[in-house]
Amino acid sequence: MTSLQFFIHYFFFLAIIMSFLKYILSRKNKLKLAKITDQKPKFTILITTNKSLKDLEELLISIKNQSRKVPMKDVYVILEDQKDDQIEICKQYKVNTIKRKYFKRQSRGYALEEGIKYLKEKNKTYDAYFILESNNILEQDYLKEMEQDYQKGFHISMGYQKLKNKTKIISVSESLMVTMINQWINQRRVKHHKNLFLSPSGFYIHGSLIEKWKSYPFHSKNDEIELSYYACYHGLSMNYNQNAIYKVSEPETLKTSIQKRKQWLKNYNQIWLQNIHNLLEKLTKKPNNPGSLILMAIGSCPLICLLISIILGIIYLIISKHYLMLSFVLLELYIILVTLTYLIILKEGEKLHLPDQIQSLVIWYHPIFFLTYIYVFFLTLFENNKTY
């Protein structure tokens, strides 16, 4: 056996062992629920913005049309520009605007920090804070469904994400990846009371946490990753509500998609490295969620090991000139990914509601898109240590 063959087997079995440990050791968890009251909760909605007037107006219309009403005076749009054209739309729908003061702090986390500090200065207190982006659209019963999670005592709950721009194959492929993560990972975690990985928007934070923080202490451009690790460390209760549906826009070009995924993966790796010691240390203190702590501490290591094993295997087949075997391996990988894509579309077809032509194309294209994660993975490895 050559050294290359050894490492192929080494990383493959390492992936199997870590996956087995994650499955066995991460099942013991107990939820620590927030205090529940009989009173009707008071909600606020915080919206961070892009530059699209159309997107913001569509979101505000969807908020206004909710079956569970939130007064428009309790909706706050955080503006990035003092001369922002979105001010007029906010006035039209009678929502509040918060103009950022520190524009050099370019991340959504800092925008939310300024927004929450503004509310504290105005002595505005709410039972739950909904975090949205201006490219979201809420389906009619979104807030009604999320209120049920609040009444059950969940500290944080996230909704079911659907796609707005369904005519672009890149956007659909990006959206399918999110659906796979939520339906095959987060949904299973909910069954065993495990902590979740949050989506960038479409979730609420319990008011007791905001009162404790007096701010929003997560400042990276992927602040939802930081919040996910915080929730795990402190054993907070989380839920994934598939009936609370909202829509988002995804990148429409491969270049933009790769940039977005590169940012997410880079930030995930940095945040994981910052938190792994604390997670393992917390395990020694008899926490209520040891399974979640193990799960988040191991992180994506099994997937990375499997990916390395596959790449080394492909390199070995090329070096040894086993081109026929290489063709079979690549075909097998493609078929597996096609099958996974077909299964998620079959399971979630009614919610995804994709056009027939796009649905047929994405079954065959999505596996190729899936493999671009290998390229993104190597970009994050060999790029300079840049914080996003």
N, C-alpha and C positions, 0 to 999 in steps of 0.2 A: 504493500500500500504506500503510495506517495504521500508527501506531506500535504499536498492539495486535497487528495482524497480524505486524509485524516480530518482536515478542517471542515470539509463538506459534511462528514458524518458527525463531527463534534458539534457544530452549530445546529444541525438538524435535531440531534437528540437533546441538546440544551433547550431548544424551543419546545420540544415535547414535554420535557421535565418541568419547565417553568409554567407551561400551560396547564399541566396536571396539578401543580401546586396551587396555581391561581383558582382552579375549579374547586379543589378540595378545601383549601384553607380560607377561602373568601366567603363561605356560606353562613358564617355565624355573625349575625348583626341584629341589633335591637334599635328601633327608632327612638329618638329623643324628640318628642313633639313639642311644638310651641303651645303656649297657653291659649285655650279656646274660650271664647265668650259667646253669649247668646245674641249680642247686639249685631246689627248689620254693619259690616266693616266699611271703613272709609278708604277708598282707593285713590291713588294718584298715578298718572302716566308720565314718565320722563322719556322724551324723544330726542335722540341725537340725529343730526341732519347731514345729508349730502347736499348737492347743489340743485337737485331736481325739484322744481315747483310742483310738477305733476305728481311725483311720488308723495310729497308731503300732503297735498290736497286729497289724494286717494286714501291715505291713512286717516286723516282727520274725518273724512266722510264715514269711513268704516267705524271709527270710534263713536261718532254721533249716532250711528244706526245700531249700536249694540243693544241686545235684548236686556242686558243688565247695565243700567245706565251709570255712567260716571259723569258728573257735571263737567262741562267743558272748561270751567274755571279751575278745575283740578288737573288739567292737562298742561304740561310745560314743555315747550320746544326750546332746546338749547342751541343757540345760534353761534356759528363760528366766525361770523363777520358782522361788524357793527352796521354796515350798509346792506345787510342781507335783504334780498327781494322777498324772502319768505315772510317777512314781518307783516306785509299786507294780507297774505293768506291767513296768517294767525289771527289778525284783527277780524277778518271776515268770519272766521269760525269761533271767535270769542275765546281763544285759548291764550295762555300766558307765554311770554317769551323771556328767556334768560340769555342775556348777551355775555359771552365769555370775556374775561378780562386778561387771561394769560394765554395768548395765542401760540406762544412758543412751545407750550406743553402739548404737543400734537399726539394725542391718543384719546380714545373714547373714555378711558378710565378717568383721565383728568377732566374731561367735559362733564362726566357724571359727578365727579367730586365738586366741581363748581356749582352744578345744579342743586345738589343736596345741601351744600353750605348756604346757598341762596334761600332755600326753603327754611333752613334753621334760623337764618337772620330774620325772616318774616314770621317766625313762630308757627310755621305750617307743619303739622304732624299728621301722619297717615298710618293706617294699619298695614297696608301693603304698597310697595312701590314697583310698578310695572316698568320694565326696561325694554324700550322699542327703538328701532331705527326707522328713519323716515321712508325707507323703501319697503316697509312692512305694510300689509293689509290684514285687518282682523276679520275673520268670518263672524257672522252675527252673534253666535253664542259663545265666543271666546271668553269674555269676562265672566259670563254665567258659569261656565265650566270651571274656570280657575277659582272662582269664589268657593266652590265646593271643596277644592284642595285647601284653601285657606281655613275653612271651617273644620277640616279634619286635623288641622294643626301642623301642616307642612311649612317648614321655614322657607323653602324655595321650591317652586314648581315651574316646569317648562311645558310649552305647548307643542303641538304637532306641526312641523314645518312643511309647507307646500311651496310650489314654484309659481312665480308670476309669469316669467318669460319662457313659455313652453315651446317656442318655435325654433330655438337655437339648440343644436345638438350638444354643444359644450355645456350650456346652462343645465340641460336635462341630466347630463352625465354627472355634473357637480352635485346636483340635487339628489340624485340616486345614492351617491356616497353618503350624504347626510342621513338619508332615509335608512340605509343599511345600518349605520352606526346606531341610530335611535331605535330601530325596530329589533335589531338582533343583539345589541349590547345593552342600551339603556332600559329597554323593556324587560329584559331578563334580570337586570340589576334590581328593578323595582320589585319583582317577585320575591327577591331575597333580602329586601330592605337595604340594598347597597346604595352608596353614594353614586351620583351620576356625573357625566360630563355634559356641561351646559352648552347649548347653542349660543351664538353671539347675541341673540335677541329673543323676544317672545317669552320671557320668564318674569316672575315676580320675586321680590325679596321681602320677607316679613319685616314689618315696622320695628319690631323689637331689636333686630340686628342693626338697622339704620340708627336707632336711638343709642345703641351701644357704641357704634363707630363714630357718630356725630359727623360722618362724612362718607366717602367711598374710597377705601384704601387700596384699590387695585388699579394700577396705572399703566400696564402694558397695553399694546394695541389689541391684544387678545385677553382682556381683563376677565372674560368668562372662565378662562383656564385657571387663573389665580383664584377666582371665587370658588371653582369646583374643588380645588385642593384645600382651601380654607374650610369649606363645608365638611370635607372628609375629616380633616384634622380635629375639628370641633364636634364631630358626630351629629351634624345637623340633619334633620329629616328633609328628604327631597322626593319629588314625584315627577313622573313624565305622563302628562295628561293627553291621551291621543284624541280626545274629543274637543280639546281647546285648539282650534285650527287657526293658523295664521299663514300668510304668504310672504315670501321674500324674493328679491331679485338675485340671480347668480351671475358671475362673469360670463360674457358671451364669446370671448376669444380665448384660445389656449394660452396665449402669453399672459393675459390677466389672471387666468385661473392658476397658472403655475406660480405667479408672483404671490397670489393670495395663499396658496397652500404652503409655499416656502416660508412665508411669514408665520403662518400658524405652526408649522412643524418646528421652526427655529425657536419660537417662543415656548412651545410645549416642552422641548428638550431643556431649555434654560430653567423654566419653572419647576420641572420635574427634578432636576439636579439640585435646585435650591431647597426643595421640600423633602427629599427622600430621607435625609437624616432625621428630620423632625417626625416624620411618619413612623419610622422604625423605633424611635425613642418613645413615641406615644404608646406603642404596643406593650411596653413594659409597665404601663400604668393602669392596666385593667380597663380599657376603654369599652364603650357600649357597642362600637362598630369595628372589632378587630379584622373582620373579613374585608371591609372596605379599605382599611389602612394597608393591608397586605396587597390588595388589588391595585391600589394607586401607587404603592411603592414599587411593585414589579413593573407597572406601566406597560409600555409597548415592547419591552425586551424580548418576549417570545416571538412577536412578529418580526422584529429586527433580525433576530437570529435565524428565523426561517428564510427571510429575504436574503441574508448573506449566504446561507447554504445554497439557495437556488442559484444565485449569481455565480458563486464559485463552481457549482455543478455545470452551469452553462460554459464558463471559462474552460473548465477541464475538458468538456466534450469538443470545444473548438481546438484546443491545443493538441488533443489526441486524435483529431480529425475524424471523430465519430459523427459525421454530418447527418447520417440517417437517424441515429439515436437522438441527436439534437432536434431534428425536425419533429420527431415523435413527442419529445418533451415539451417543446413550444406549443405544439398542437394540443397536447393534453392540458397545459395551463390555460390555453385560450378557451377550450371547451368547458373547463371548470368555471371560468369567469363568466362565460356566456350563460351557463346554467344558473349561477348565482344571480345574475342580472334578470334572467327570465323569472326566477322564483320570487324576487322582490317585487317585480312588476305584477306578477300574478296575484301575489298576496295583497299588494297595496294599490292595485289598479283603479279601484273606485275612488280612492282618495286622491291619487296622483292625477287622474283624469287627463292623461296625455293624448294628444292627437294621434290617430291611428298610424299615420306615416312616420311620425317621430318615434312612436313606440316601437315600430318594426326596425327602424334604423338603429336606435339606441341599444337594442339587444346585441347587435353585432359590433357596434362602435365602443360601447362602454368598457368592454375588457381591454381595448387598446388604451383608452383614457386611464383605466385603472393602472396599467403598467407605467404610465408617466410618473406615478408616485416613486418609482425606482430612480428616475432622473431627479425628481425633487429631493429625494433622500440624499443623493450624492451631492447635490448643490448645497444642502445644509451642512454636509460634512466638510467640504473643501472650500467653502466660502469663508472669508474672514469673519471672525467672531463679532458679528454685527447684531446689535439689539434693535428690534423693530418696535 
